[in-house]
Amino acid sequence: MHKKILAFLFSNRLMAALFVLFALALAVGTFVENAYNTDTARALIYNASWFEAILGLFVLNFLGNIGKYRLYRKKKWPVLILHLSFILIISGAFITRYFGREGTVSIREGEIVNRMISDEAYLTVFIDSEESGKRKVIEKQLLLSPITPRKNYFLINTTFQEIPVEITYLNFMLNDRPDKEEAKMADDTLILKVKTPNKEKEVILLGKKGKLGTPEIFFSEGLKYTFAYGSKIFTLPFKIQLRDFIAEKYPGTQQSYASFESKVTVMDTDQYFDARIYMNHVLDYKGYRFFQASFHPDEKGTILSVNRDFWGTSLTYIGYFFLYLGMIATLFDKNSRFGKIKRKLARLDVDRPKVITAFLMLFCFTAFGQGKLVNFVDIQHKLEAIVSDNAVDKTHAEKFGRLVIQDDGGRMKPLNTYTSELLRKVSKRDEYNGLNADQVFLSMLQFPKVWYNIPLIYLKRGNANIRTLIDIDLGQKYAPLASFFDDKGRYKIAGQVVEAYRAAVPNQFQKDFIEADKRVNLMLRALGGQIFRIFPIPGDTIQNKWIATTELDTTGITGKDSLFIRNILPHYFESIVEASKTNNYTAPDLILDKIKDYQAKFGSSVMPAETKIRTEILYNKYDIFKRLFAWYLYSGLVMLLVSVLHIFKQNRFLSISLKVFYGLIFFLFLMQTTALATRWYVSGHAPWSDAYESMIYIGWATMLFGLVLGRKSGLTVASTAFVTSMILMVAHWNWLDPAIANLQPVLNSYWLMIHVAIIVASYGPFTLGMVLGLVSLLLMTLLNKQNKLTLEVNLSKILLITEMSLTVGLVMLTIGNFLGGQWANESWGRYWAWDPKETWALISIMVYAFIIHMRLVPGLRGKWLFALMSVLGFYAILMTYFGVNFYLSGLHSYAQGDKVVTPVFVYYSLGGLALLATVAYFKQRRYLN
């Protein structure tokens, strides 16, 4: 009997069932959390014993399969490492849940504390005897939800000084405040019944996790009973003093926080030392990790999140390392399933034109939609006409762009770099109505009132609240600076911006307000001239500070130098007006030369070399990394198509075409290498020091990896080019050069960018797998007696390529998701929080792990089912990428409680797939073995 039980526990059937059950449970959990709260989802699912049983069965199954398939053999080591990685990750999660501790510490400047408030809620009961002076303490950790009365129920029986006491759960109610901010502050309600020999009393407790509960006291039989529901206070084995809290704001703003930092002193019995805590820079001491979470409204105190989970985190990180190693090994080890698929493809060599036709048909029907800009009103046309009619000649604007400027971070760079960054950051464009960045900035300096009313500030799609607040059309992509202020000059989105900046972890909705606020501030500073720091202070050889004309009165500069700084720009703008009429720029050219001479005279010690200035301007002009995204994408997709055709039909033309595309992609890689080296030369440091540079470096390394290892595989090189294009695309969603106005958000971390790049890149192979799955189903509908042998061979080819694509996608998605966990742990002290986005990424991993492992389950084998599942699995990706943003509330979402209507195309696609799959099923059942 026990052999049958073990055979079942170690079976592939159980493994497949666990994948499905786990994914379904996670999916239900995200919707439960959205409808109620995280505690409800935890009570019903994530912390439920049956959910833990699923994880336990996973561990047993993995352990059993190690022995069953003798994975300890040398040729099986990649699969062994993968199985061990998940065993370690699940074990680490178990330790974290049951032995880890999380909480917060709130400290005022100068205050010394040695306690933390738990993140979990507790029922705390003190029973005191006034006669004996003794006390009995009862503490019970609670996880309560209004919809889980059975799980909430508890009964505590105890005795104190021979008096029996019974405490019974009666009810729990969440606060029902409709306003979210009020709901955060309002307490929940826990109702208990307390029974002693001579008294029975109902006790109503107000409290919630994250704050200390309000105590309720009553007396009975000479005993004092004190009840409280809320977080518990834990004593730290050392003390912490907040010496200073620093909240840095962007220049010229009062509420836009660039970063915040706590300067603390750790006081222990044997040592004292100072430390700094800020985002992505934690304090580790005696197993405790302190993270900068938030701060007090008056900026005189800090709120630190605390985590104590050394063993759980360490074990999980070891599991992550094994996971990365095993995943990469499965792609390149010749004995892995991936290696076997490549060998099977090499053996299959049959020409099938119908396969090619079907593949081309699907590519032809692929299209991308594009939104339209709203029409501008007449006044906007007039404003644009003023800009166009007074545009500065491009040659002179280029000379203007060679002036050196000092940015907020002290970097010396050509003005062209600043103007390029300004236009890209504010409008997400490289030019405006045919004017380049230098011409636009010159126009801003000449006509600031005109540009105050021109729609230039880019607004992200999906956040209608911003557009409503500033009173513009909901479909409008750009907003004028004027729309952000009312007729009294009040900032319309001030309230939302303050809330967003104070959030310890802003959600996507709040991030949109932060991005809009940064663009508004950049535009204000550009139009006000505060950023135009082109004048070095004479004699300042220590700080080497450069100033704008608006700062002149605060510097103490006098005499000729003061007159020069004050008058040179007005004189320059007058000469430009005249030059634009006569097209003779001799006078403004001479004025620029005078400014350049002034810079050389007083700022030569910090001015970059002329060759470096020219190189940086060329780097800005050609913007190679942004262009490479499209070039890699088109080259990779076409080469991918040619590679697939070459598999089915080998001829000289296709062979030569593959070599040509290989050469083209290699040439693009050389351009990428040159651009990377250029950035290294211009910046003066290795180009992987910040988020943007990390991204372009990862793209370069990815392409190098693909070219070296895939030199004999067109499919590999083409896929690598596609992945590289996705990485470069993600890098340019945010132009992350830190030189401009401290534009990096507080939470912007290279960990996050790497995590996003890998996950988004994984969608490419999944998309390819979905397309090939559709091709396979289409081919099945074409089956008949005459072509069944031919099409069966081609179906085998396509489905092998599909499995390769899904395997690559699964590897990237898995690594990317767990990298996100590492980033979260380094930033906030927890590597998993059941956020809907990360949960749905895990669901997608489970879905595709099930699809890839179906071949191991006899009842799930077959070409038709695998083709169908490769298409259905893509709906999990669509939910992860799009659906979570609108259906569920979380750190990555836009959901704000509004009703979301599912797009009609989803229902049409499911209906069409059902029809196609039905026809394909009966055809393949009739004609295929």
Secondary structure, DSSP 4 states (H G I P E B T S, - for coil): -HHHHHHHHT-HHHHHHHHHHHHHHHHHHHHHHHHS-HHHHIIIIIT-HHHHHHHHHHHHHHHHHHHHTTTTSGGGHHHHHHHHHHHHHHHHHHHHHHH-EEEEEEEETT-EEEEEEEEEEEEEEEEEETTT--EEEEEEEE---TT-HHHH--EEEEEETTEEEEEEEEEEE----SSHHHHHHSPEEEEEEEEETTEEEEEEEEE-TTSPPPPEEEEETTEEEEEEEEEEEEEEEEEEEEEEEEEEE-TT-SS-EEEEEEEEEEE-SS-EEEEEEETTB-EEETTEEEEEEEE-TTSSEEEEEEEE-HHHHHHHHHHHHHHHHHHHHHHH-TTSHHHHHHHHHHH-----HHHHHHHHHHHHT-------PPPPPHHHHHHHHHHHHTPPPHHHHHHHTTSEEE-TT--EEEHHHHHHHHHHHHHS-S-BTTB-HHHHHHHHHH-HHHHHTS--EE--TT-HHHHHHHT--TT-SEE-GGGGB-TT--BTTHHHHHHHHH-SS--HHHHHHHHHHHHHHHHHHHHHTTT---EEPTT--SS--EE-GGGGGGTT--HHHHHHHHHHHHHHHHHHHHHHHHT--HHHHHHHHHHHHHHHHHHTTTPPPHHHHHHHHHHHHH-HHHHHHHHHHHHHHHHHHHHHHHHH---HHHHHHHHHHHHHHHHHHHHHHHHHHHHHHHHSS-S-SSHHHHHHHHHHHHHHHHHHHTTT-HHHHHHHHHHHHHHHHHHTTS---TTTTT-S-TT--HHHHHHHHHHHHHHHHHHHHHHHHHHHHHHHHT--TTTHHHHHHHHHHHHHHHHHHHHHHHHHHHHHHHHHHHHHHHHHS-S----HHHHHHHHHHHHHHHHHHGGGSGGG-SHHHHHHHHHHHHHHHHIIIIIHHHHS-STT---SS---PPPHHHHHHHHHHHHHHHHHHHHHHHH--
